[in-house]
């Protein structure tokens, strides 16, 4: 995508390297002119002051020309590497948005962040400074050796004799650098993941007073990173020192052999002092590239290792995706009619849902309950296609959900998960998070940033009226009005500045504001009190007309007004019907209602009984049995009296 920039930049490097050798040619002419060795005739006069001035001007012009081409190179290659870094980061992030639950259940946030920062920087350095220096070294060697062969083939052979040793050592060390850099980057990812988890779970760490243990674990991981970085340094460090040693050896041999050639009685002026100075100057121009060979080898190997880690991300594919041969892109709108046709689901080697047959007509208020681990959440995830069933078919409006475009399907559904996630933004933006997406054009990927269309303006303020109405329906408006900044209140990371109930209600408001065809609440009323629950359910009934509402809950009070209630147990539908019908059936749902009613009675009794005298009166009048009273705590300091104590 940046071929033109790289070609121009690399040609500029080649020209600069060629021009950089001209000053030594002018120095040679000057020295030979001053020593009378400009040719083999001893009667030749030395150079004039004007000639020396022209040589000096030539040196200045050569330096200016080389500098200009090097500036052009930087403008081309370095800018191209920065643009490529942007494009890779853009495309990687866009690709990560396409990956599904299966990938993120296994990926670590810290590792992903390290790859998008540290690994991407290593790749950019390889594409920028690394690419420039590779061409710089290659072209520098080619031009320099061409000049040196023209001056003295004997001295050039000495330099060539050193090169195989350098190449052999570099090849071995390059493999070690790649391997050890990958290990260091993997350890960096583990450390980033550890830090991210500790920052996110700071309350848990402090709540259990295990700061010292976490510090010790982090210290051990850092020591491991230190050891791996030292191992990397052990193979990177010798590169430059070894190259310097060989260059010093080459200079010593050239001084010895070159001096003998000049002072030899058989020298007929074909190898002059000026030529020797030019040869040494040209070799000196190679000293820096030879020293850089080691460093560039490290940069290249680190970049290649990091690129492989980035490719792992790019090569990841979602298990759930639009199938080009099956997806019907003409489907744009959904009514919300859901059906499960003999659906079974395996999670790993376990069968978690089995032979589910369930019809949810559009506009139905469905309640789902059952013991923990019975498959309630998985049932909801099948509707949103977070996963596909192992067998059977999930249908939407009579069509297999696998032929419905994912964007169309998920645009019609709002789901409030068990653990709501809030962003570090205003509460208004958190509620309106799902608004305004339909009007935004798709961000082009896989193209150069050069000439790309401008970035569209993303609306920062959602519709205030819709946000306030959603907050009212979720029973959150009163709480927000009590905040100092109201709807502009900034939330902490993951919404930690709100209570658990406020976070759940914010997530409910975020789901309601989109006015979806299907609304799924996955145990999202568990952290609110019964009065707030009643307000939220009233709000749901207000907006449920014509919409499919699926509420997963354990409380009977949440489910009693549902049109239909489904009870799951061990991945099977064991009961289905209305609240009254299920109570009459006397099954799991009726037992759940009985236990919750008893718990409510005990809570009420706990509020009413304050002293042993009150407990005795309840027993004497028959308003409470001794077995029930034994479960009630009379006060924090007084034990519940026994029947014998009351009689006495």
N, C-alpha and C positions, 0 to 999 in steps of 0.2 A: 504493500500500500504506500510505502515511502521510497520506492525504488529510485525515483528521480533525485530525491534529496541525498540518498546514500551514494548514488553514482557520482553526482557533482562533488559531494564531500570527499569521496575517496580519490577522485581524480585530482582534487585540490591538494590532497596529502602527497600524492606522487609528484606533482609539480613542485611543491614546497621542498620536498626532500632533494629533488634534483638541483633546484636553485640554491639550496643551502650548501652545496658543495663548491659553488663558484668562488666564495671568498678565499678558499685555500688555493685555488688556481691562481688568483691575483697575487696572493702572498708568495707563491712559488715564483711567478714572473718577477716580482719585486726583488726577492732574495737573489735569484740568479742574475738579475740585472746589476745588482749592487756588487756581487762577487765576480762578475765577468763570465758567468757560466751559462749565459742565455743560449749559447750554441757551442760547437766544438772548436771554434776559431778563437785562440787566445788573444788576438788583436781586436776583438769586438769591444766597442766602447760600452761603458755602463749606461744605465738609464738616466734620463734627465728628470728634473723636478716636475715638469709638466706631465711626463709619463707616469711618474709615481702618483701624481694627483688623480690621473684618470683611473689608475688601479684602485685608489682609495674610493673614488666615486663609484666604481664598479662594485666594491664590497658593500657600500651603503645601499645601492640600488638592489643588490641581491638580497640583502637583509629585509628591505622594505617589501620586495616582491614576495619573498617567502612568508613574511608576516601577514601580508594581505591574503595569500592563499590559505594560511592556517586559520585566519579569522573566518574566511568563507567556509572552511571545513567545519569549524565549530558551529557556525550558524546553520549548517545543513545537518550534520550528524547528531550533534547534541540536542538540537531542537527536535529532530526526528525521533530520537530515543525517548524524550519526554512525551511526545505525542503518542508514541507506541505504548508507553507506560499507562497513559490515560486510557487508551483504547482497550488494553488488556484488562485494566481494572474495571472499566465500564462493562465489558463483555462478560467478565467473570461474575460480577455482581448480578447482571441480568440473567446469567445462566443459573446462579444459585437460587434465584427467585423461581425457577422452573422445577427445582428439585422438591421432592415430596417428603412426607412424614418418615418414610423408611430411611432416607438419607440422614435427616436431622436427628433421628433417634440414636444414631451411631456417631455422628460428627460432634466434635467438641468446639465450642464457640471460640475458645482461646486459640486453638489450632487454625481455624478458618481466618481469624484476624491476623495471626502471624504470617500466614501465606499471602494475604492481601497487602501486607506491609513489608515485612522483612524479605520474603522471597521475591516479591515483585520488585523491590528496590535492587536486589542482586541481579535480576534479569535486565532491568533498565541500565544498570552499570555495564553489564556485558554488551548490550546493544549500542550503548553510547561510547563511553571511554574505551571499552574493550575492543569494539569493532574498529574504532579509529586507530588504536595503538597496534592492532594486528596488521592492518594495512601499512601503517607507518613503519613498523619493523620490517615487513617483507619488502616494501619498496625501498626502504633505506638500505637494506642489505644488498639488493639487486644493483642499485645505482652505485653504491660505494664499492662493491666488488668489481664492477665494470671499470671504474676509475682506477682502482688499485692494480688490477691486472694490466692496465695500460701503463702504469708506472713501473711495476716490478713484479714479475710473476713469482720470483723466488720468495719475496716477503709475503705475497698473497697466499702462497701455499702454507706458510707457517700459520696464518690466521685460520685457514680452512681446516688445518689439522686439529684445531681446538674445538671446532663446531660439533663433530660427532659425540664428543664427551658431553657437551652441554645438552644436546638433543636427547641422548640416552638418559641422563639424570632427570631432565625435565619430564620425559615421558613417564618415568616411574613415579616421580613426585606428583604429577598431575592426577594420576589415578588415586593416589592416597589422599590428595586434597579433596577430590570429589566425594569420596567415601566418608571422610571425616567431617566435611561440611554438612553433608546430609544428616549425619548423626547429631551434629550441633544444632541444626535447624529443628530436628524432631524434638530435641530436649527443650529448645526455646518454645516450641508449641505447647509442651507439657507445662512449662512454667507459666505461660500466658493463660492456659486453661485453669491452672490452679489459682492464679491471682484473680481471674474473672469470677470463679466460683466463690472465692472467699469474700470478694467485694459484694457480690450479689447476696451471699448468705451471711453477711456480717452479724445480723441479729441472732442467727442460730449459733454462730461461733461464740459470741459474747454470752448468749443465754446459757450455754453449757460450760462456760468458763474454760474453753480449751484453746485459748490464744497461744499459750506456750507450745502446745503440741503442734498447732498449725505452723507456728514460726519454725519449729524444728523440722517439720516436713518440708517447708519452703527452703530452709537452709540446706537440707540434704539434696534437694533438686538443683539448687544453685551450685552446690559443690560439684555435682555431676556435670553440669554445664561448664563449670570452670575446668574440670578435667578434660572434657571433650574439646574445649577451645584451646587448651594447652597442647593437646595432641595435634590439633590442626596447625597451631603455630610452629610445632616441631617440624612439620613438613613444609610450611610456607617460608619460615625464616631462612633455612639454608639456601633457598633458591637464589636470593640476591647476593648473599655472601659468596656462594660458589661461583656465580657469574663474575663477581668482582675479582676473585682469585684468578680465574682463567684469563680475564682481560689483563690483569697485572702481569701474568706470566707471558702473555702474547707481546705486550709492550717491551718487556725485558729482552725477549728473543729478537724482536724487530730492531731494537736499538743496537744490539750486538751484531746482528747480521747486516743491518743497513749501514752501520759504521764501517764494517769491513769492506762492503761494496764500494763505498765512497773513497776509502783510503787505499783500496787495492791498486797496485801499480798497473794492473791491466785495465783499469777503468779509463775509458777513452772519452769521458764526458757524457756518456749515455745515461748515467744516473747521477744527477747533481744534488747539491745540498737542498735546493729549492724543491726538487722532486721528493726528496726524503721528508722534508717538512710537510709537503702536501699529502704524502702517504700517511704520515703520523696524524695529521689533522683529520684526514678522511676516516682513519681508524678511530680517532677520538669521537667522531660523529656517530660511530657504531657503538661506542661504549654505553651511551644511555639506552639505546634500543636493546642491547644485550642485557643490561641490568633490568630493563622493563620486561624482558621475556619471562622471568620468574614471576613477577607481579601480575602480568597479564595472564599467565597460565592459571594463577590462583583465581583471578577475577572470572576467567572463562569457565573454569571448573565449578566455581560457586554458582555462577549464573546458570550453567547447564543443570546442575543438581536442583536448583530452585525451580527451573522451568519444568523439570519432571514432576515436581510437587504440584505446580500449578496445573500441569496437564492432567494429573489425577483428578483434580476438581472439574476440569473441563470435560473429561471423559465420563464422569458420573452421569447416569441417566435415571430419571424417575421411573419407578415401577408403574405409577399411574400417570398416563399421558394421553393426549389426543392421538388416535391412530388415523393416519392419513387415509387408509383404505376403508375405515369404518365410520369416522366422525362425520356427521351431517352438519356442515357449516351453515345451512339454511335455517337451522333452529335458532331463533333469536329470543323468544319469550316462552315462559313456562307458567302454568296455572297453579301448580303445587300439589297435584295428585300423586301420591307415593304408594308403591306397592312392593312387597317382598314376596317373591315367588320361589318357595322351597330353597331359601338361602342358607348356606353353611359357610363357616369361615374358620380356617386354621391359622393359629398364631404360633409360628414355630412348628413344633410337633404336636401342639395341643389343639383340640377342637373346642373353640370358644363360643361359636354359635352353630346351632344345628337345626336344620329343617324349619326355618322361620317362614311362616306364611302369614302375611299381615297386609291389610289394605287400609290406607289412610286417605280418604277422599279430600279433595281440595276444600279448605275452609274448616276442617276438623280441628278441634282442640283435643289433642291426644296426651294422656299422661302415661309415663312408663316408670315402673318401680321394680324393685327386686333386691335381693341381698347384694352386698359388695362382691364384685367379681362375676356377676351374672351375665355381663355382656351389654349393659345398657349404653355405655359410651361408644362401644364398637358399632352398635346398631346405628347411632347417629353419624358415625364416621363413614359408614357405607353410603348414607344418603348424600354426603358431601363429596364422595369419592376420594376421601383421604386414603382409602384402600379399596381394593376390589374383592368381591366374595370369591371364595375358593370354588364354590359351585352354586348354581341357582342364578337368579337375575333380580337386580334391583331396578324398578321401573319408575320413571317420572313421566306423568301424563301419558301413560301407556307405552312408553318407549324405554328401551334399555338405556340406563344412564351412561353407558359406555359409548353410545353414539352421539350423545349431547356434548357440544364443545364445553370444555372445563370452565372457560370464562363465563359462558351463558349459564351453566349450572350453578356455579358459586356466586354469580352476581344475583341470582334469585334466592339465595339462602343467607341468612344471618345466624351465626351460632355463638352462644355464650358458653365458653368452656368452664370446666370445674375450677381451674386456676386462671383467672383473667389476667391478661398481660396489658399493662398500661405503659405509655411512653413518657419520657421526660419532656413534657410539653404542657401547655395550658390544658385545663380540664375541658374547655370548649373544643380545642383541637382533638383531644382524645375522643370526645363524644362524636365529633364530626369527621372522624378519621376515614370513614368509608365513603364520604361524599365527594363528588366532583371527578371521579375516576373515568366515567364514561366519555367525558369531553376531551380527555387528554390523548394526544396522538401517541402511537407506539414509539419508543426510543429506538432509533436504528442502531443495530449492532453489526459487527463484522465489517464495518466500513471505516475509512480514514476520517479523522477529525478534520482534516483539511477539506474544506468545501462542504462539510456536513451542514444540514439545516440548523438554524439557531435553536437553542433549548427553549421549549415552551414555558410560559409563565405558569407556575403551579399555584393555584389559589391557596393562600395561607389562612384565610378566615372563612370557615364554613358558614352556611346560612344560619344566622343567629336565631331566627324564628323556629326553624326545625330543631336546632340544638336545644333550645329552651323547652319545646314541646316534648322532646324525647326525655329530657331530664325530669319533667313533670310526670310523664307516664311511668318512669322508673322509680318514682318516689325520691328523687335526688335533689329536686329544685330547692327545697327548704334548707338542706345542708349547704348547697352552693351559695345561697344568699347569705348564709352566716359566715362565709369565708371573707377575709379582708378584701381580696381582689376579685371576688365573685367568680365569674366564668373565666377570668384571666389568671386565675391562681395557677402557678407553676407546680407541677407534681414532681416528686422525687423519682429516682430510678425505679421502674416497675410500679410506680404509684405508692411507694412506701409511706408517704406522708398522709395517706388516707387509711381509714380503718378497713378491716376486711369486708364489712358490709357495704361501705362506700365504694370500694373497688368493684365489688360485684354489681352494684347498681350502676356504676359508670359504664361497665361492660354491657349491661343490659340496655342502657340508653344508646350506646354506640351501635348495638344491633338494631334497635327500634328506629333510629334516625334514618336508616336506609330504606325503610318501608318495604321489606322483602316479601316475597311470596310465601316463603317458608321460614319460620322462626323456631330455632331449637335452643332450649335452655337446659344445659347439662348440669344438673344439680347446682344451679347458680343462685339459689335462694337460701342456701344452707347457713350463710353468715348473717342473715337479717332476722330481726325479731318478728313475731307473729303479726304485729300491727303494720309494720313496713311491708311484710309479705302480702298482707291483705290489700294494701295500696297498689303494690306492683301488679297483683293479679287483677285488680280492678282496671288498671291501665292496659293490661294485656287484653282483657275482654273488650276494652274500648277500641282497640286497633285490630282485633282478630277477625272481624267480619271479612269474609272472602279470603282470608289467609289461613294457611296451615300452621298451627302452633303445636310444637312437640315439647313437653315439659318432662324432664327426667328428674325425679325427686324421691326422697325417702319419707317426707312428711305427708300424711294423709290430708292435712289441711291444705296443702298445695295442689293435691290431685282431685279433691272431692267435686270440683265444679267442671272437670273435664268431660267432654262428650263421650270419650271412651278411655278406659284404663287397661293397660297391658302389664301383666306381671311376668317377669323373666326369672328363671332359676336355672343355674348351670347351663346357660346358653339356649334354653328352650322357653317358648311361651307356654306357661302353665295355667294362666288365667287371663280372661279378657271379658270386659263388660263395663257397665256403668258403676258408679260408686255404690248405689243402693243394691244393684244386682250382685256385686262382689261381696258385699257385707252379708247378704242372705246366703251366698254360697258357702260361707264359713271356711274359706281357704286361707292362703297366705295373707291376702290383703285384709281379710277380716281380723286375723290375728295381729297384723301390724296396727290396725286401727284400735284394737283393744289395748295393746301394750302402750301406745301413745296416749290414749285416753287415761290409762292408769297413771302414766308418768305426769300428765297434766294435773290429775287430781292430787297426786302427791305434792306437786309443786304448789298447788293452791293451798293444800293443808299445811305445807311448810310455812307459807306466808301467814296462815291464820293462827297456828299454834305457837304461842310464845312462852308459855310457862307450864310446869307440871300440873298445876291446877286445871288449866284448860284441857290438858290431855285426859285427866281423870274425869272431867265432866263429859267429854266425848265418849269415853268408854261406858260410863254409867247410863248415859241416855241412848246408847246403841248407835250413835252417829258414825262411829268408826270401830272396826274390829281391832283386836290386839295385834293381829298379824300385820295389818296395814300400818298401825301406829308404830310398830317396832322399826319400820323403815323410815320413819320421819325423825329428823333431827329437831329437837325442841328448841334448843339454843346452843350456842357455841361452848357454853360452860356447864350446862346442866344435862344429865343423861335422861333419856326417855324412861318414865316410870313403868315398872312391870304391873301386871294385873293385881298381884298380891299387894304391892305397895299402894295401889289405888284403893283396894278394899280396906286396908288398914286406915 
